[in-house]
């Protein structure tokens, strides 16, 4: 069941501006930043795309979860001491609310249009790789494992979902099978109805495990592709935008080096 525009706040701890200043001053010191490089903010309002599992999605119980959601919680709440409020909705609306100043944060790909209203960090939060997914029992498995370039893809039937922009770009000269969502694409691959899917490791593993077909599928890297990299962005007209981003970049490095971010990714795989 889909929950629209569900808003879930972080644990109901009411922080005064003075207590927030104290928390973030301590965070700045622990991250090796000077005292004047601390954020001075209260709760940050973070907008998410509600149908982007396992990166961001709404569970059956109404909670907003996902790799990006949990990663920001690890860094902003646990490491920086900032209260957050998560909202999940259609992606267009999520972006528009931040542009209008109704919300504060997006975690997304950097584009020129988004740079106009967001201050982005320089440290990536998550890198989305590209792999070819296929059934271990596909009679063409040896040929599939030899895929290197986009031209190699044309020998096979590729499965995807209707909203996938690659239908009009990468897949435009290919035989394409359209399913309602990625989970159904993977099911069709497992039954031999489709040869391959082109997606992200975390996305296919999560959806395959949810569908109970994880052990029937395998993947190979697709190197002839651009990696999608997700960054933390705070609206430019937020009074503490620059300080928050500076602290965040330091905290991401620490969370990556101690393995915390990889544990979150592995949990959803």
N, C-alpha and C positions, 0 to 999 in steps of 0.2 A: 504494500500500500504506500502510495506517495504522499508525503507531507509537504505542503507548499509553505514557503516563507516561514518556517519554524524557527523561532529565536530561542536560543539556549544561552544563558549567561554562565560565566564561570562561577565557582562556589561563592555563595552570597556573603562575601566579606566586603563590608563597606569601608573603602579607603578614603580618608581625608587627603587633601592635597599635601599636607605636611607629612603624613605617613607614607604617601607615595614617593615624595622627595627623598625621604630617609631610606626607603627600600631600594630605590634606583641609584642612590648615591653608593650604597653598599654593593650593589651589583656592579657599578662602574669600577669600584676598587677591586672587586674580586676578578674582574675581567681585565685588569691592568690598564684601565682608562683613567685619565685625570679627572679630578672632581668636577671641573667645568664641562666635561663631556658626558653629562648624565641627562637622561630624559626626565621630564617633569610632568608626566601625564597621569591621568586616572584611567579608567577602563577604556580599552580600544575596541571599537566595533568592527568585526571582521566579516566580510561577505564571502560566501562560497557558492559555487555551482552545485546544485542539489542532486545532479545525476551524473557524477563523474567518478564512480567507484573504480578502484579503491582509493583514489586521491582525495575526493570529497563527496560525501553522499549522506542521505538521511536514513537511519536504521528504522526497522519496524517499530521500535519503541520511541521514535521521535528524536533520538539523539543524533547530533551531527558528528560524523566520524570520518576517518580516512588518513592516508599517509601525510598529506599536507596539513590537515587539521591537527593531528596528534603531534606533528613536528613543531608547529607554531606554539602549541600548548606547552611542550617541553621547553622551548626557548623563552617565550614571553612570560609564561606564568611561573614555571619552576626555576628558571635561571635568572630572569630579569625582575621578577616580582610584580609584574603588571597584570591587573585584572583584565579579562577579555569577555566579550559577548559575541557568540557566533550566530550568524544568520545564513540560512540556505535558501536559494531561490533560483529562478532562471538566470542564466549567465549574463544576458543583456541587462537585466534589471540590477544585478549585483554590481556591475561596473558603473551604471548610471547613478546609483545611490552614492557611490564614493565620489564620482565627479561632482555631484551636487552637495557634498559635504554632510550627507545624512549618515554615512558610515566612514570608516577611517582606513581600512586595510584591504588589499587584495594580495593574493599569492598567485602569480601568473607569469606568462611569458612577457618579456620586455618588447614593446613596440613603440614606434614614434608617437602614435596617438596616446598611448598610456603614459609616456614620459611627460606629456603636457600637464598632467594633473597628479602624477605620483612621483615621489622620491624613492628610487629603488636602491636596495643594498647592492654591494658588489660581490658578495659571496652567494653562490647558488644554494638554494635550500634543497632542491631535488632535480636530478637529471633523468629525463625520461628517454630510455634507449629505444631502439627499433629492432624488432626481431620478426622472423618468419615462423609462424606456428603451424604445425601439421600433426596428423595422426601417425602414431608409431606403426600402425598397420596399413598405411597407404602403400599400394603397390608401386607408387612412383617415389618412394621415400629416398632412394639413392640419388635420383635426379634433383629432388627438392633440396637435399643437403649440399648440392653444388651451386645453389643460387648465389650469385654475387652482385649482379647489376639489375637495374630496373627492367632491362630487356629480357633477362632470364625469367622474370615473373610472368611474362606473357604466355609461357608454355602451360600455365596452370589456371584453374578456376580459383579466383580469390573471393573470400567471403568478407563482408563488411556490413555496416548498418546504414540506414537511409541518410542520416545526418552527417555522414563522413564526407568531409570536403575532398578527400582523395579520389572519390568517384569521378570527379570532373577534372582531376589533375593526373596523379600517378596512375590511376586505374582506367583512364579514359579509353585506351585501346585494348583493354583486356576483357575477358569473360568474367563478369562480376555477379555474385549471388548476394542478394540483399536480405538481411534478417532484421528483426525488430531491434535487437541490441547485441552487444558483444557476447553475452552468455549464449544466446541462440546461435550465433556464428560458430562458436566453439563446439556446441552440441552437433551441429551439422557436419563439422569437420570430423568429429569422433565417429559419426555414422558413415563416413565416406562419401557424403553428398557434396562436399567442397574440399578442395585440395589444401589451400593455405589461407592464413589470415596474416595481416601486417599490422602489428600493434606494439605495445610496450610490455616488458617482462612482468612488471607488477600487475598490470591490468589483466593479462591473460591468465596468470597463475591464480589471482584472486577469483576471477569469474569461473575458471575451470574447477577450482576447489569447491566453490559454492554450488556448482552444477553436478558435483560428484564424478567428474571425468578427468581429474588432474593427472592420474597415472596413465591415461590413454594418449596423452599429447606430449609433444616435445617441441623444442624451438632451436633456431640457429640465429646468430647475429646477422643483421643486414647492414653492411658497412656503407653501402651506397645510399646514405640517407643522412639527414640533418637531425641531430639530437635536440629534443625540446628541453629547455632549461627553465625551471620555475624559480622566481625571485620574490622576495618580500618587498612590498611597496606600501608606503604610507602617503596619504594625500598631502600635497605640498602646502595647502593652507591650514594644516593641523599645526598648532603653535609649537609643538615639540618634535616635528617630523624629522629634522636632521639629526637630533640627538638620539632619537629612538633607533633610527637606521644605523647610526654609528655603533651603538651598543649591540644591536642585533648582529651585525657582521662579526663582531668579536665572539659573541655567544655561539654563533653557527660553527665557527672554527673549533671551538671547544667541544661542542656536542658531536661534531663529526669525528674528531680525533679520539674521543673516549668511547666511540661505538654506539652512542645512544640513537643517532639517526638511522643507522643500519638496522638496529634492532626493531625499530618501528616499521621499516620497509619489510623486513623478514616476517613480521607478525601477520601482515596482510597477504603474504605469498603462500 
